Amino acid sequence: MAYYLMIFVAGIAGSFHCVGMCGGFVCALGRDPAGRRATIERHLLYNTGRLATYSFIGALAGTLGQGLAGHGSLGSIAAGQRILAAASGVLMIVMALQFFGYLQRVHSFVVGFGGNTLTVALRNLVAAPGRSAPLALGVFNGWLPCPLVYAFAAQAAATAGTLPGFLTMLAFGLGTYPAMLMMGGAGAVFRPSWRRHGVWVAGIFLLMLGAITLARGLFPLAGSGHPI
């Protein structure tokens, strides 16, 4: 549980980055003319859609990781898991450096990779009537190219299991839930300076997780505590 708690806290820190990446869609959803209750329901549906996508990505990444590491003898399986952990750790460290302002070309490529077409589709979905629109917006929003999501998907793959991968991304998504829900009703609360500091905090958490995961891959004894 300590592993998932750490992922959850990292998700809370990373939510400042989410506010910058997806805050426009949240603000576009805005308040429902039907009142406060309808507004809360709208944003709960949106964030539940995001959470569902993140959880699916985690399960898929964990399954793929299990497939890559799960063939052969016990020794080769353990070696495969260490390779996955090391690769995941390196990716998370790279993402953390992007949060600190480095490797911005990589960041631009990742965000721009297929993002423009999906963004246009999401903008059209914001204006769609009905209760299903916010849920669908959240589901598709979860697929937007995002370095933070990629980093935690890599962490899910390193668990080399469907359930732990699912739980990893679920914990991450739950961590982003409060800030995004608050953003829906009070976007002005998040000042630009707060977001800048928050992104740095997210970078620190990513750097710590990346270092721990990399150590788990490089040193077998560090990887003995499997998350599940």
N, C-alpha and C positions, 0 to 999 in steps of 0.2 A: 504493500500500500504506500510505502514511502516513495517509491518510484513514481506512482501515478499522482501522488500529492505534489511532487516536484514538477511534473509535467503540467498539472493544474495551475500552480503558482506561475510557471513560465508562461502559460496561456494568459493569465491575468496581466502580466507585464507586457506580453506581446499584443494585448488588445489595444494599446496606444498606437501601434502600427496599423492595426485593423481599422481604427477610426480614420486614419489617413487614407487607407486603401479603399475602404468600402463605405466610409461615412457619407459620401454623396448619395448613395442609394438609400441609406437609412433616413437621411434628411428628406429625400424625395418622397419616401413613403409618408413622412410627416404625420400630422394628426388626422384622425378620422372625423368627418363632419358629424357622425352619430354620437360623438362624445368621448369621454376619457376611457371608459371601459372598452369601447370599440378600438380605440387607439392602442391600448395595451394588448388587446387580442391580436391586432394586426402585426405588431412588432414581435410578439411571442411566436406567431406563425412564421414570420421571416427568419428569426433566429433558430427556431426548431428545424427549419429547412436547411440552414447552414450546418447545424449540428449533425443532421442526418447524412449530409454529403461528406463531412469530415470523417464520420464514423465508418462510412462505406469505404472511403479512401484508405483509412487505417486498416480495415479488414482485408482489403485487396492487397495493400502493401505488405502486410504481415504474411498473407498467403503466398505472395510472390517470393518473399524472403525465405519462407519455409521451403518452397520449391527449390530455390537456389542452394540452400544449405542442407536440405534433407535427403540427399542421395548419397549412398555409399556407406562405409563403415562408420562406427562411432567417432573415430579419430578424424575422418574427413568431414563429418557433419560439424564437429566442434570447430574445425579449421574454417569451414564455410561461414559459421556464425561469427567467428572472430573477424573474418574479412568484411562481412556485412557491417559489423559494429564499427570497424575502423573507417570504412567508407562513409558511413553515416556520420561519424564524429567529424571527419574532415569537412563534409558538406555543411554541417551545422556551424563549424568554425568559420567557414567561408561566408555563410549567411550573416553571422554575427559581425564580421568585418564590414559587410555591406551596411549594417545598421550604424556602424561607427563612421561611415562616410567613405570607406575604401571600396575598391572594385565596383565602381558605379556602372561601368560598361556592362558588366555581367548582370547587375540588377536591372538595367534598362532592357537588356535582351530577354531576361526571364519574364518581366512584367509585360513586355510587348509581344511575346510569343503567343499569337492567337488571341490576345486580349482585346484588341480593338473590335473585332467582329462580335465577340461575346458581350462586350460592353454596350454596343448598340442594341443588341437584342434585349439586354436587361433594362435599358432605358425605356424601351417600348413596353416591357412587362410591368414597369412601375405604374404606368397609366391605365393598365387593364383593370376592369371592374371585377367585383366578386371577392370572396374570402380566399379562394384558392390562389389568387395572384401573389399575395405576400409569401405564401408557402413556396410556390414555384420559384419566386424571385430568390428566396434563400437557398433553395436547392441548387439553382444554376449559379448563384453568386459564389457558392462553395467551390466551384470549378474554375473560378478566375485565377489566372497565373499569379501566384503569390509566393515570394521567397520563404515567408514564415511557414506557410502550409507545406511547401516542399521539404523544408527542414524537418518538420515533425513527421511527415510521411516517411522520410528516410529513417527517422527514429523508430517508427512503427515497423518498417521493413527489417530493421536490425533485431527486433524481438523474435523474428523467424517463427511467427505463429499467428493464426487468424484472430483468435480471441485477444491475446495481448496487443496485437496491432490495432484492433478495434477499440480496446480500452485506452490505448495511448492517445489516439486521436479524439476519443470521446472526452478524456480528461482535458486535453488541449482546448477543444471546442467549448466545454463548460467554463473554462477559465476566461474565454473571450466573451461569454454570454452577458455578464452584468454590464460591462462598459458599452457594448453595442445596444443593449436594451435601454440603457440610460440615454445613449446618444439619440435614440428615437424620440424621446420625450423632452430632452433638454440638451440639444446640440451645443448651445452656447456655453455649457458648463466646461467643455474641453477647450481651454485656451491653447493657442499655438505653442507657447513656452512649455506648458504641461506636456503636450504631446512630444516635443523634442526630448524632454527629460525622460519621458516614458519609453521612448524608442531606445535611448541609451540603456535604461534598465533592462529592456527586452534583450538588447545585445549582450549584456553581461550574463543574463540567464542562459542565452543560447551558447555563449562561449563556455560557460561552466558545464552545461549538458554535453556540448561537443567534446570537451576535454575528458569528461567522465566516460563517454561512450567510446572515444578513441582509445583511452587507457584500457577499457574492457576488451577491445579488440587486440591491442598489442600485448597485453599481459593477461594470460589465461586466468590467473588467480583473481584479477580485478573483475572478471566477467562471470565468476562463479555464482553471483546472486542474480539469477534470472528473474525478471519482473513477475513471472507467473508460474 
